[in-house]
Amino acid sequence: MTNGRDEGAALWQDETLTMSAAHLDALTADQSVTDGDQAASDTGQAARTTGRVRLEQLRERAALDRARADSERRHVAAATRARLREELHGSHLDDLTRAFRRETEWHALNLEIDRSRRGDGRFVLAFLDIDDLKGINDRAGHAAGDLVLRTLVATLRSSLRSFDPIVRFGGDEFVCGIGGADIREVEGRLAGTQRSLYADTGASFSVGLAVLAAGETLEQLTTRADAALLDAKASRPD
């Protein structure tokens, strides 16, 4: 038979075990809540981090898109300006020879005269005329005559500076303005042009030269160069 002390001890042990189990359950529950809160916190933090990274990526992409768009706009604008300059420049050029048209002669030549007067004052106007272009057209056809005209201008460009204006004054007449050179230098350059033209086409040209005088206008200079050309053609052997 169990005495009262044993029964009390057993009851106390059962209650202690029951309380311990309840306490353990409570602690487990609290830990689960804590773990859940931590997991939720970690998930939120990860989401916020991901969101910040995504936002930064979107900002970088937007910046790249803006830079690309700006670059494309600048490229298009530059191409447009270049095309307009080419069209404007082309509108002043003779279709066959790409020399300046006569309508733009005065502006181009006056610019070079002004440039020369601001410099050393040296400027020579050359008035050229292809010899017997009509005979070339009659003998070999207008295509041959056109070739002579184009070759003359191309050869002049190779012997003059890029900004020295070459103007198609008439059908077979051309005017060139050469700054920074005296008449002997110009004669030497044109002699080389003469040899090259003859070697390439069998044609030749006559030339009259006039040196710019103080206070002289372009019209006066052109008149003197034209008179020198007429003298050169008159003295040319048949």
Secondary structure, DSSP 8 states (H G I E B T S, - for coil): ---HHHHHHHHHHHHHHHHHHHHHHHHHHHHHHHHHHHHHHHHHHHHHHHHHHHHHHHHHHHHHHHHHHHHHHHHHHHHHHHHHHHHHHHHTB-TTT-SB-GGGHHHHHHHHHHHHHHTT--EEEEEEEETTHHHHHHHH-HHHHHHHHHHHHHHHHHHS-TTS-EEE-SSSEEEEEEES--HHHHHHHHHHHHHHHHHHHS--EEEEEEE--TT--HHHHHHHHHHHHHHHHHTS--
